[in-house]
Amino acid sequence: MKHILLCTDGSAFAQESYHYAAWLAPRLEARVDVLYVTDVRSQKSIETGNLSGSIGIDAAKDLLSKLVELEHEKAKINHERAKLILEDAKQRLASEGVEDVKTIHETGFLVDCFHEFETNADLIILGKRGENAPFASNHLGGNTERILRGSHKPCLVTPRQFKPIKRLLFAYDGSKSCQKMLRFLVESPAFQGLELHILTVARTAQDKKAQKRNQEAEEQTRAAGFDPICQILEGNPEKIIASYAEGHDISLIVMGAYGHSRIRSLVIGSTTAQVLRSTQLPVLLFR
């Protein structure tokens, strides 16, 4: 059985990602593992250093006792919050027909805990932003960006609002990550029956390499039962991909996490990062 690892912090973005998990789980015949990580920093109260020199030994002991009590109380509250968030996720998934759900609560840092659970996952799902979304509306969430940089598994980054998936836009540039995406597309039952658009962006429409790449994607997807709509367009990839998606009522963008540059293999490619920041659509990435 396949495993979907769904990362949640209980935010509005995370709650919308539950719909995408519920859509994909039966198509992939996958179990959903819901991971919530309590940030260890949230459990620390104010500094508990040696205060005896400034306020006296008895007062310092009394203050230290209160601080320890406060930390224990915060830990209890955080644990209860995690329990409620995970239970809510499980109920929402169950309400959409996903019964095989495992909830996981860890304390620490998400980016540190993540790799332990990523190992057995076939697909990662996470919201584009988290709890601090209102304060950084034009950026990826900090944890989301770190996970995308470090994960070696396919990652579905979900937007603020769920939209039923009917049309896919596959931004294909022939890179290794895109070739992995192409194999996933033709081998997985998840997207069968959906309208597929294959878009290759090139400096000119007569670019032979671009034509060859677009053709290979068309041949493989057609052999897998798709009836792809193939396009080679000129221009800035970030703008072209976003514009095409908007103009064709696309509901999911699939693309590689980086392009051909070896330097880009160390980070998220600039095209990928820009598309992630600008689009209001879910984006499925392969590294």
Phi, psi and chi 1 to 4 in degrees:
 res  aa     phi    psi   chi1   chi2   chi3   chi4
   1 MET       -  142.9  172.0  174.2  -76.4      -
   2 LYS   -82.0  158.6  -67.1 -176.3  179.0  -62.5
   3 HIS  -122.8  130.9  -75.3  174.5      -      -
   4 ILE  -103.9  128.4  -67.3  173.7      -      -
   5 LEU  -101.4  112.2  178.5   60.7      -      -
   6 LEU  -104.0  115.4  174.1   62.7      -      -
   7 CYS   -93.7  129.6  -59.8      -      -      -
   8 THR  -133.5  149.5 -176.6      -      -      -
   9 ASP  -124.7    9.3   61.1   -0.9      -      -
  10 GLY    81.3    2.1      -      -      -      -
  11 SER   -74.4  172.6   64.9      -      -      -
  12 ALA   -61.8  -39.3      -      -      -      -
  13 PHE   -63.1  -44.4  -87.3   83.8      -      -
  14 ALA   -63.0  -40.3      -      -      -      -
  15 GLN   -63.6  -34.0  -69.9  176.2   14.9      -
  16 GLU   -69.9  -29.7  -71.3  -60.3  -57.2      -
  17 SER   -66.3  -21.4   72.6      -      -      -
  18 TYR   -61.5  -36.3  -55.1  161.2      -      -
  19 HIS   -63.2  -39.7  -62.8  -57.5      -      -
  20 TYR   -68.1  -38.6  -71.6   98.0      -      -
  21 ALA   -63.0  -41.1      -      -      -      -
  22 ALA   -67.1  -31.4      -      -      -      -
  23 TRP   -72.0  -40.0 -172.9   87.1      -      -
  24 LEU   -83.8  -34.4  -83.2  165.8      -      -
  25 ALA   -54.9  -50.8      -      -      -      -
  26 PRO   -67.9  -31.1   21.3  -31.1      -      -
  27 ARG   -69.9  -31.2  -71.7  169.4  171.9  -97.2
  28 LEU   -96.5   -2.7  -66.7  172.1      -      -
  29 GLU    51.5   52.3  -62.5 -177.6  -16.0      -
  30 ALA  -115.0  151.0      -      -      -      -
  31 ARG   -86.3  148.6 -174.3 -178.6   82.5 -174.2
  32 VAL  -108.4  120.0 -180.0      -      -      -
  33 ASP   -99.6  117.9  -68.1  -14.8      -      -
  34 VAL   -98.6  119.6 -174.3      -      -      -
  35 LEU  -109.5  125.0  173.6   63.8      -      -
  36 TYR  -123.1  128.7  176.7   86.2      -      -
  37 VAL  -116.4  118.4  177.8      -      -      -
  38 THR   -76.0  119.6  -61.0      -      -      -
  39 ASP   -64.3  121.0 -167.5  -40.4      -      -
  40 VAL   -60.5  -24.4   69.8      -      -      -
  41 ARG   -69.1  -25.6  -68.2  168.4  -63.6 -174.3
  42 SER   -72.6  -13.5   67.0      -      -      -
  43 GLN   -96.2   -5.5  -67.0 -172.1 -175.7      -
  44 LYS   -89.1  132.1  -71.1 -173.9  176.2  179.4
  45 SER   -86.9 -166.4   60.5      -      -      -
  46 ILE   -63.6  164.0   59.6  175.4      -      -
  47 GLU   -51.8  130.0 -177.0   61.4   43.4      -
  48 THR  -110.2   47.7   55.4      -      -      -
  49 GLY   -77.6 -170.7      -      -      -      -
  50 ASN   -74.8  110.1 -174.1   -8.4      -      -
  51 LEU  -103.4   -2.4  -57.3  171.4      -      -
  52 SER   -62.0  -30.4   59.1      -      -      -
  53 GLY   -68.7  -25.2      -      -      -      -
  54 SER  -102.3  -26.4   56.6      -      -      -
  55 ILE  -127.2    2.5   60.7  175.7      -      -
  56 GLY    94.7  154.3      -      -      -      -
  57 ILE   -65.8  -47.8  -66.3  176.9      -      -
  58 ASP   -63.4  -43.9  -69.3  -19.3      -      -
  59 ALA   -64.9  -38.2      -      -      -      -
  60 ALA   -65.2  -42.3      -      -      -      -
  61 LYS   -62.2  -42.6  -75.2 -177.5  177.2  177.1
  62 ASP   -64.2  -42.9 -177.5   56.5      -      -
  63 LEU   -66.2  -42.3  178.8   57.4      -      -
  64 LEU   -62.0  -40.2 -175.8   59.2      -      -
  65 SER   -61.3  -41.6  175.5      -      -      -
  66 LYS   -66.7  -37.2  -69.1  179.1  178.6  176.5
  67 LEU   -66.9  -40.6  -70.3  172.4      -      -
  68 VAL   -63.3  -42.1  170.0      -      -      -
  69 GLU   -62.1  -40.0 -173.0  178.7  -27.0      -
  70 LEU   -63.2  -41.6  176.3   60.3      -      -
  71 GLU   -64.2  -40.8  -72.5 -168.0    6.9      -
  72 HIS   -62.1  -41.4  -74.3  166.8      -      -
  73 GLU   -65.1  -41.4 -168.4   60.6   28.9      -
  74 LYS   -64.6  -38.3  -70.1  178.7   73.7  173.5
  75 ALA   -62.8  -41.1      -      -      -      -
  76 LYS   -64.3  -42.8  -74.3  170.2   58.7 -179.9
  77 ILE   -64.5  -44.4  -67.3  171.6      -      -
  78 ASN   -63.1  -38.9  -75.9  -28.4      -      -
  79 HIS   -65.0  -42.2 -177.1   77.5      -      -
  80 GLU   -65.3  -39.5 -173.8   63.4   23.0      -
  81 ARG   -62.7  -45.0 -179.2  171.0 -174.2  -92.8
  82 ALA   -60.2  -42.2      -      -      -      -
  83 LYS   -61.3  -43.3 -176.1  179.2  174.2 -177.7
  84 LEU   -67.4  -41.7  -68.3  172.4      -      -
  85 ILE   -63.4  -44.7  -72.0  172.8      -      -
  86 LEU   -67.8  -38.7  -71.8  171.2      -      -
  87 GLU   -65.9  -39.1 -174.4   58.6   33.0      -
  88 ASP   -62.4  -43.9  176.1   65.8      -      -
  89 ALA   -61.2  -43.3      -      -      -      -
  90 LYS   -63.2  -42.7 -170.3  171.8 -176.3  176.8
  91 GLN   -66.6  -40.2  -72.4 -178.4    5.9      -
  92 ARG   -65.3  -40.7  -72.4  174.0 -175.1 -108.6
  93 LEU   -65.8  -41.2  -71.4  166.0      -      -
  94 ALA   -63.3  -37.4      -      -      -      -
  95 SER   -65.3  -19.4   70.7      -      -      -
  96 GLU  -105.4   15.8  -63.5 -170.1   40.2      -
  97 GLY    95.0    5.4      -      -      -      -
  98 VAL   -98.9  107.1 -176.7      -      -      -
  99 GLU   -96.9  -28.9  -61.4  -69.0  -14.3      -
 100 ASP   -85.4   84.4 -163.7   -4.9      -      -
 101 VAL  -127.5  133.0  177.9      -      -      -
 102 LYS  -117.9  128.2  178.2 -176.7  176.6 -177.2
 103 THR  -101.8  142.4   57.1      -      -      -
 104 ILE  -132.8  126.7  -54.7  165.6      -      -
 105 HIS  -118.1  126.2  177.8 -147.5      -      -
 106 GLU  -127.3  157.5  -70.3  -72.7  -37.8      -
 107 THR  -119.3  130.7  -61.4      -      -      -
 108 GLY   155.4 -134.2      -      -      -      -
 109 PHE  -121.7  132.5  -64.1  104.0      -      -
 110 LEU   -54.8  -45.2  175.0   58.8      -      -
 111 VAL   -65.3  -25.2  -70.1      -      -      -
 112 ASP   -82.0  -42.5  -66.7  -25.7      -      -
 113 CYS   -72.5  -29.1  -60.0      -      -      -
 114 PHE   -55.9  -44.4  171.7   76.5      -      -
 115 HIS   -65.1  -30.0  -64.8  -66.3      -      -
 116 GLU   -60.7  -39.8  175.6 -173.4  -13.3      -
 117 PHE   -90.2  -22.2  -59.5  101.9      -      -
 118 GLU   -64.9  -31.0  174.5 -161.9   31.8      -
 119 THR   -52.7  -42.7  -56.8      -      -      -
 120 ASN   -95.4    5.5  -64.5  -38.7      -      -
 121 ALA   -92.9  147.0      -      -      -      -
 122 ASP   -99.1  -20.4  -61.7  -74.4      -      -
 123 LEU  -152.4  136.8  174.3   68.0      -      -
 124 ILE  -105.9  135.6  -45.0  -62.5      -      -
 125 ILE  -123.0  129.9  -61.9  179.5      -      -
 126 LEU  -152.5  150.1   63.4  167.5      -      -
 127 GLY   -70.5  152.3      -      -      -      -
 128 LYS   -61.8  -37.4 -176.6  176.6  177.2  178.5
 129 ARG  -137.7  172.7  -70.8 -168.5  -72.0  -84.4
 130 GLY  -122.2 -139.0      -      -      -      -
 131 GLU   -60.8  -28.5  -68.0  176.8  -53.3      -
 132 ASN   -93.9   18.1  -63.5  -39.9      -      -
 133 ALA   -51.0  -42.9      -      -      -      -
 134 PRO   -63.1  -19.5  -22.1   34.2      -      -
 135 PHE   -95.3   -7.4  -54.6  105.0      -      -
 136 ALA  -147.5   58.8      -      -      -      -
 137 SER   -67.3  -17.0   57.6      -      -      -
 138 ASN  -104.7   14.6  -66.4  -38.6      -      -
 139 HIS  -129.6  163.1  -63.5   83.4      -      -
 140 LEU   -74.7  152.0  -71.7  175.3      -      -
 141 GLY   -63.8  150.9      -      -      -      -
 142 GLY   -60.2  -46.7      -      -      -      -
 143 ASN   -66.8  -38.4  -79.7  -33.2      -      -
 144 THR   -60.1  -46.8  -59.9      -      -      -
 145 GLU   -65.3  -40.2 -173.8  155.8   -3.9      -
 146 ARG   -64.7  -40.2  -68.7 -173.3 -166.1  100.2
 147 ILE   -66.5  -41.7  -72.1  173.4      -      -
 148 LEU   -62.9  -35.4  -67.0  178.5      -      -
 149 ARG   -71.2  -33.4  -71.0  174.6 -170.9  -85.9
 150 GLY  -100.1  -19.6      -      -      -      -
 151 SER   -79.6  145.4  177.0      -      -      -
 152 HIS  -108.4    8.6  -64.8  -77.7      -      -
 153 LYS  -105.8  158.5  -62.2  -63.1  177.9   67.0
 154 PRO   -58.5  135.4  -19.9   30.2      -      -
 155 CYS  -122.7  126.7  -68.2      -      -      -
 156 LEU  -101.0  114.5  175.7   61.9      -      -
 157 VAL   -97.1  121.0 -178.0      -      -      -
 158 THR  -105.2  148.6   60.3      -      -      -
 159 PRO   -87.8 -173.9   34.4  -34.8      -      -
 160 ARG   -68.3  -27.6  175.9   64.9  179.4   81.4
 161 GLN  -134.0  131.2 -171.3  166.7    8.3      -
 162 PHE   -71.9  140.9  174.1   74.9      -      -
 163 LYS  -135.7  127.8  177.9 -179.2  177.2 -178.6
 164 PRO   -52.7  137.0  -26.7   35.4      -      -
 165 ILE   -87.5  116.0  -61.6  175.3      -      -
 166 LYS  -126.0  -32.5  -63.0  178.5  179.6  176.5
 167 ARG  -129.4  131.1  -62.3  179.2 -172.4   82.4
 168 LEU  -105.0  141.2  -49.3  179.4      -      -
 169 LEU  -114.2  114.7  171.3   58.4      -      -
 170 PHE  -100.6  106.7 -178.3   20.4      -      -
 171 ALA   -84.6  102.9      -      -      -      -
 172 TYR  -110.7  120.9 -172.0   72.4      -      -
 173 ASP  -118.9    7.2   66.1   -0.9      -      -
 174 GLY    81.1   -0.5      -      -      -      -
 175 SER   -68.2  167.6   63.0      -      -      -
 176 LYS   -60.1  -40.2  -72.5 -175.6  178.2  178.1
 177 SER   -65.5  -36.5   56.1      -      -      -
 178 CYS   -70.0  -33.5  -87.9      -      -      -
 179 GLN   -66.7  -36.7  -70.6  174.0   14.1      -
 180 LYS   -62.6  -43.1  -72.2 -178.3 -176.2  176.4
 181 MET   -61.6  -39.6 -177.8   68.4 -118.6      -
 182 LEU   -63.6  -42.5  178.9   57.6      -      -
 183 ARG   -62.9  -42.8  -77.9 -162.2  -64.1  -84.8
 184 PHE   -60.7  -41.7 -178.6   80.4      -      -
 185 LEU   -62.6  -43.7 -157.6   60.6      -      -
 186 VAL   -82.5  -24.4  -59.8      -      -      -
 187 GLU   -93.7  -24.9  -68.0  173.9   -0.6      -
 188 SER   -87.6  141.7  169.3      -      -      -
 189 PRO   -79.1   -4.8   28.7  -33.2      -      -
 190 ALA   -58.6  -37.1      -      -      -      -
 191 PHE  -111.5    8.2  -54.9  115.0      -      -
 192 GLN   -61.2  137.7  -72.7  -68.5  -29.8      -
 193 GLY    90.6   -7.2      -      -      -      -
 194 LEU   -92.6  157.1  -59.0 -179.5      -      -
 195 GLU   -74.9  126.4 -175.3  175.8  -61.9      -
 196 LEU  -114.8  126.6  172.6   64.2      -      -
 197 HIS  -111.1  130.1  -63.8 -116.9      -      -
 198 ILE  -112.2  119.6  -60.3  175.0      -      -
 199 LEU  -120.5  126.5  174.0   63.5      -      -
 200 THR  -117.6  125.9  -59.4      -      -      -
 201 VAL  -101.5  129.2 -177.4      -      -      -
 202 ALA  -136.9  169.1      -      -      -      -
 203 ARG   -67.0  -38.4  -69.4 -177.1  178.6  177.8
 204 THR  -138.4  152.8   71.2      -      -      -
 205 ALA   -67.4  -16.1      -      -      -      -
 206 GLN   -90.8    2.8  -71.7   70.4   44.1      -
 207 ASP   -59.2  116.1 -173.8  -45.1      -      -
 208 LYS   -64.3  -40.2  -63.8  -62.6 -177.8 -174.0
 209 LYS   -63.2  -42.8  -73.7 -174.8  177.6  178.0
 210 ALA   -63.5  -41.2      -      -      -      -
 211 GLN   -62.7  -41.4  -69.0  176.4   -7.6      -
 212 LYS   -65.3  -42.4 -176.7  178.6  178.5 -178.2
 213 ARG   -64.0  -45.9  -70.4  167.4 -175.8  158.9
 214 ASN   -61.9  -38.8 -166.6  -91.5      -      -
 215 GLN   -67.9  -40.2 -174.3  178.1    0.4      -
 216 GLU   -66.1  -36.9   71.6 -179.7   10.0      -
 217 ALA   -67.1  -39.9      -      -      -      -
 218 GLU   -63.1  -46.1  178.0 -176.9    3.4      -
 219 GLU   -62.5  -43.9  -70.3  173.1   -7.1      -
 220 GLN   -69.8  -40.0  -68.9 -171.4   43.9      -
 221 THR   -72.3  -36.1   53.4      -      -      -
 222 ARG   -64.6  -39.6 -162.3  174.0  -69.0  -77.9
 223 ALA   -64.5  -25.5      -      -      -      -
 224 ALA   -88.0    2.1      -      -      -      -
 225 GLY   105.8   -2.4      -      -      -      -
 226 PHE   -81.3  161.1  -71.4   96.3      -      -
 227 ASP  -121.3   74.5 -175.4   16.8      -      -
 228 PRO   -70.4  149.3   28.5  -35.6      -      -
 229 ILE  -102.8  111.6  -60.3  164.9      -      -
 230 CYS  -106.6  139.2  -59.8      -      -      -
 231 GLN  -141.3  142.9  -65.0  -86.3    2.5      -
 232 ILE  -119.5  118.1  -59.9  174.7      -      -
 233 LEU  -121.5  150.6  -62.6  179.5      -      -
 234 GLU   -95.7  146.4  -56.4  173.4    6.0      -
 235 GLY   133.9 -165.8      -      -      -      -
 236 ASN   -74.9  119.9 -179.2  -60.2      -      -
 237 PRO   -55.1  -43.0  -25.4   34.6      -      -
 238 GLU   -58.4  -48.2  -63.0   93.2  -28.6      -
 239 LYS   -71.1  -39.5  -66.1 -179.5  179.9  177.4
 240 ILE   -64.5  -46.3  -66.7  -66.5      -      -
 241 ILE   -61.4  -47.4  -67.7  169.7      -      -
 242 ALA   -64.1  -42.3      -      -      -      -
 243 SER   -66.3  -42.8  172.4      -      -      -
 244 TYR   -62.7  -44.3 -171.3   96.5      -      -
 245 ALA   -60.1  -42.4      -      -      -      -
 246 GLU   -68.7  -40.6 -176.4  177.7  -12.8      -
 247 GLY   -73.6  -18.7      -      -      -      -
 248 HIS  -116.3   17.7  -67.8   79.5      -      -
 249 ASP    52.9   44.1 -165.5   22.4      -      -
 250 ILE   -70.1  144.4  -62.8  -63.5      -      -
 251 SER  -114.3   -7.7   39.1      -      -      -
 252 LEU  -155.1  129.5  172.2   64.4      -      -
 253 ILE  -101.3  130.8  -62.3  173.9      -      -
 254 VAL  -118.8  136.3  -65.2      -      -      -
 255 MET  -163.7  165.6   60.8 -169.8  -56.7      -
 256 GLY   -76.2  156.5      -      -      -      -
 257 ALA   -79.8  -11.8      -      -      -      -
 258 TYR  -158.9  166.6   52.9   85.5      -      -
 259 GLY   -93.1 -144.9      -      -      -      -
 260 HIS   -83.3  -24.4  -64.5  -71.9      -      -
 261 SER   -61.5  135.5  166.4      -      -      -
 262 ARG   -67.9  -33.0  -65.1 -173.6   66.0 -176.4
 263 ILE   -64.3  -39.3  -66.1  176.1      -      -
 264 ARG   -66.3  -21.7  -74.4 -177.3  178.9 -178.9
 265 SER   -65.5  -15.6   68.8      -      -      -
 266 LEU   -86.7  -17.3  -58.2  175.4      -      -
 267 VAL  -136.4 -179.0  -63.1      -      -      -
 268 ILE   -74.5  132.5  -53.3  170.2      -      -
 269 GLY   -56.6  151.8      -      -      -      -
 270 SER   -63.7  -37.9   58.7      -      -      -
 271 THR   -63.4  -45.3  -62.3      -      -      -
 272 THR   -61.3  -47.1  -49.7      -      -      -
 273 ALA   -61.3  -42.2      -      -      -      -
 274 GLN   -67.7  -40.2 -174.0   56.8   37.9      -
 275 VAL   -63.3  -43.0  170.0      -      -      -
 276 LEU   -60.4  -41.9  -79.7  166.7      -      -
 277 ARG   -70.4  -37.7  -67.7 -172.1 -175.8  106.5
 278 SER   -89.9  -30.0   62.4      -      -      -
 279 THR   -82.7  152.4 -173.0      -      -      -
 280 GLN  -103.4   17.9  -58.9  -56.9  -46.4      -
 281 LEU  -107.7  157.2  -63.1  172.7      -      -
 282 PRO   -68.5  147.6   25.4  -33.1      -      -
 283 VAL  -129.1  124.0 -179.1      -      -      -
 284 LEU   -99.7  120.7  177.1   58.0      -      -
 285 LEU  -111.7  142.9  -62.1  174.7      -      -
 286 PHE  -120.6  141.2  -94.3   61.7      -      -
 287 ARG  -108.5      -  -63.4 -158.0   64.1  158.9
